[in-house]
Amino acid sequence: MRDMPEAQSFVVTRDEAGRRLDVVLAARAEVARSAAARLVAAGAALVDGRPARKGHVVRAGETVSWTPTPQESPALVAEDVPVRIVYEDDWILVVDKPAGVVVHPAPGHEHGTLVQGLVGRGLGGGHGRRPGIVHRLDKETSGLLVVARREDAYRRLVADMARRRVSRVYLALLSGSLPQDEGTVDAPIGRHVRDRKRMSVHTAHARPAVTHFRVLERAAGFTLAEVRLETGRTHQIRVHMAALGFPVAGDVTYGGQPRPAGLERHFLHAARLAFPHPEDGRPLAFAAPLPAELVRFLDELGMTAPAGDMPSGPACGSTPSSGAR
């Protein structure tokens, strides 16, 4: 069937200000820069409600809107995809994504995605092929995601992401013994200059990226660290840790070495997630324990899996609404 796309829009952030419209639109719409340039040239990209001129440089606070080109794609159909629902109400879902599950359909991954596992529960906002998806995790990364169930929830969550009001904390096992106990990596990230499938700190079109880390334990040539995202670029933790010289264990894309025996995927887990509820701003905080296979790997190294420091559920005594399904 032919998708009849709805108009999309976003507000330019401080990080995006000063860049050409086609560059920012390509990143936001997840299309090639050439496709974004064609939208601008055709007058299909509006800035504050007016057709943008070629070469327009965006400013913080401007609203960019466009209508995606219709394309042939199959309708989203609910599928049986394993996922643990951590929290649910009329506005949002918080899920614990298992490793091996792609978040939304894309070329080469048309079935078995998180979206197809949740679409029957009602998702809303965002792109038609990835409804409700506010942020993503890599296929091999496990852990917490918030998903919108209605358009207004989606808009508010995306705005809170842009304002850095969403806290995301990961557990990462790093290859090597990281010497400092804590620190910050402040290194812009963009597409690799030669390999467009990889991200890099060596790029012609970088976006600001900041990662904070704190060492929890060292043993057997590995470092277990808690990592907090200040920004949310594609593959940010994996790229930043590799740039430090201590890549995520098992990361064959950025680590430059085979996986350690007994580790079937990269060791990265979204352990904690906190954000204001899009309905009324009340604080929510969630935790997801390390999956069993990662706990076993730590045991083999003689390391201890963190117990976590926040409850797995809403903060401040809040409870799911009566409309939860």
N, C-alpha and C positions, 0 to 999 in steps of 0.2 A: 504494500500500500504506500501511498505518497503522504508523508508527514506534511501537514500545513502548519508551518512554524509560527509561533507567537513572537511578538516583539520582545526583545531582551534589553535590559538596561543595567547600568552600574554607575556608581559615583566614583570619580577619580580620587585616589588616595594621595597622600603626601609623597609616598614612595614612587608613585607613577608620574607625578607632576614633572614637566619639563621634557617629556618624551613625545615623539611623534604619535599621532592618533593611530595610524595603522599598526605600529608596533604594540601599543597598549591593547588595541582591539584584538589583534591576533592572539595575544596571551590570554585575554579574558574569554574570548569566544572559542579558544582552542582550535584555531584554524591556521593555515599557512599565512605568512605575512602577505603573500601575493593575493590571496583571497580577501584578506582584510583591506588591502589597497583597492581592490576592485569594488568592494562595498562603498568605500569612501568616494571613489571616482564616479560611481553611479548615483551618488546622492542618497544612498540608503543608510548612511551613518549620520546621525544627528547629534549635535552638541548643544545642550540646553534648548532642544526643540528645533534647532535650525540646521540645515545641511552643512556639513563641515567642508572646509576648503582643503584641497590637496596640500599636504605638508603642515596641517594644523598641529601645533604643539599644545598638549593638554595642560590644564591647570587644576590644582586641587579643588575639589568641590563641584567641578563641572559634571553634569549628567550626560553620559553617552548612551544613546539608544540605537538599535539597529534591528532589522528583521532578517534572520538567517535565510539563506537560499533553500527552497524546498528540495528535499532529496528523498530518494527511495530508501526506505528502511523498514524492517519488520516492526509490528506493534509489540510493545512490551507485554509479555505474558508471564504470569506468576509461575515460578519454578520452585522445586524443593531444594533449597540451599540452606545448609546448616548455619545458623547464627543464633547467638544467645541474646535475648532482649533483656537489657539491664534495667531500663525504665521506659515507661510509655504513658502518654496522656494525649489529649486531643490535639496538641500542638507539635509534639516532638516524639521521636524515638531515640533512645541511646542504646547502641548495640556493641557487643564484643565480637569483632570480626575475627574469624579464624584465619590462620595463614593459609595461602593457597587459593583464596577467593579474591577475584578482581572486584572492585567497587561498582563499576557500571559498564554496560556494553561498549565495546570499541572494536575496531578491526582486529580480527584474530581472537576476540573474546566476546562472541555474540551471545553465549549462554552461560548459565551457572554463576551469574554475578550477584553481588549483594543486593543490588536494586531489584533484580528479578525475584530474589528471595523475600523481599519486603513489599513489593508493589501491591500485593493483595491486601496489605494492611492499611493502604491509603497513604500515598506520599504526595507532596505538593510543593510547587515553586521550582524555579530553575529551568534547566533545559529539558526538553521532552524525552530525551534518551537517558537522562540522569536526574529524574525528579527528586527534589528534596535533598540532593547531595550538596552539603555546605563545605566539607573538606574531605580529603581522601587519605587512604593509606595504600602503600605499595602492596602488590599481590602477596609477597612473602612476609609482610609486616602484620602482626596480629594486634588486637586491642580495640580501644574505644573510639567510636564515632558518634556524632549527633546528626540525626537526619530529620529534616522538616516534614511535617504532614500537611501544611497549608502555606499558601503564598506569603501571608504576612509574617509567619514564623521564619520562613526562608529569608526574606528581606532583612529582618532584624538580626538574624544570626550572621548573615554575610556582613552586615554593617559592624557588628561586634567583633568579627574576625578582623576587619580592616582597622578597627580602633584598638586592636590588641587587648580586648577584654576577655578573650577566651584563653584559658590556661591549658597547655598540653604538655604533659611530662611523660617521657619514655624511659624504659630500661634498655640499655645497650651493652652488650659485651664487646669489648674492643680487642683487637689483636695487638699484643705488645703491652708493656708496662708503662702506662702514661705517667710521666714523672710528677706533674703538678696535681694537687688534690682537687682543685677547682679552677674554672676559668671561663672565658668567653671567646667564641670565634665570631669575629665581625668581618665577613668576607662576602661581597656580592656574588650572586650565582646567576648563571644563564646557560643557554645551550652551548655545548662544546663546539669549538670553532670548526672541527672536522667531523665529529660524530654527533648528529642531531638527536640521536636516541639517548645520549648521555648529557648530564648536567655537569658544570664545571665552574671553578673560580677563575678559570682562564677562558674568557669569553668576550665577544665584542658587544653583547647586549645584556649586561648584568643588571640584576635587581637587588636591592639591599637585602641581606640575610644575616641574622644574628642568632647564635645558638649558645646557650649556657650549659655547662656540665659540672658535675660533682662526682668525684670518685667514691664508690662505696666499698670496693674490695679489690685486691690484686692477688693473683695466684697463677702459677704455672704458665707464665707468659701471656696472661690475659688481664684485662681491667674491666671490672663491672662498674658502670657509671649510670647515674641518673642524668638525663638530658632534658632540658626545657627549651622549647621553641619560643622565640620572641616574634619571629616572622614564620611564614609557612611556605617556603619555596619547594618545588618538586625535588625529592631526594635530598632535602637539605641536610639532615643529620648524617646521612651516608657520605655526602660530598664533603662536608666540613670535617668529619672525623678522619676521612682519608687524606684530606689536605694537611691535617696535623701530623700525619704519618702513623695513625692508629685507626685503621679502618674497622668498620663493624665486622665482627667475626662471621665468616660464612658468606660475605658479600663478594661474589665473584666478579661483579661489574666494576666496582670501585676498589676492591681490595687487592687485585693483581696476584692472587694466589688461590690454590684450591681450597675447598671447604675442609675444615678439620674433621677428622673421623668422628662419626657420631652426631654431626650437626647437619641436618638435611635442608636448612634454609638459613638466611641471615638472621642473626640474633638481635632483633629489634622489636620491641613490644610497647604499644601505647598504653601505659599503665594507669594514668590519671587524667581526668578531664574535668574542668570546672568552667562554668559560664553563667551569666544571668539568664533566667528563663525569659523567652521572648514575649510571654503574655504580660508579666508584671515586674520583671527584673529581679525576682527573688533569686538568691544564689543557689546553684545546684553544683554538687561535686560528686564524682564517681571514681571508683577504682576497679581495676580488673587484674586478678592475679596472673602471674606468669603461667603460660600453658605448660602442661606436664612434661612435654619433650624438652623444653628449655630448662625446667627445674632439674630434670635428669642429667642434662649436660653439665649444669653447674655442680651437681653432686659428684660427677666424675672428675671434675677439676678440684674438688675439695672446697668449693665456694658455697655460700649460703644464699638462697633466694630471699629477697626482701619480703617482709610480711606486709608491707604497705602501711600508710599512715593516715588513711581516711576511709570512711565507710563506703561500701559499694551501694550507693543510693543517694537520694536527694539530701542536700544539706539543710541545716536549720530545722529539722523535724518536718519538712514538707512531705507530702505524699502524693501519689498519682491521682489525677482527677477522676471523678466518677465516670467520665466518658472514655476511660482507657478500655481498649479492646484486646 
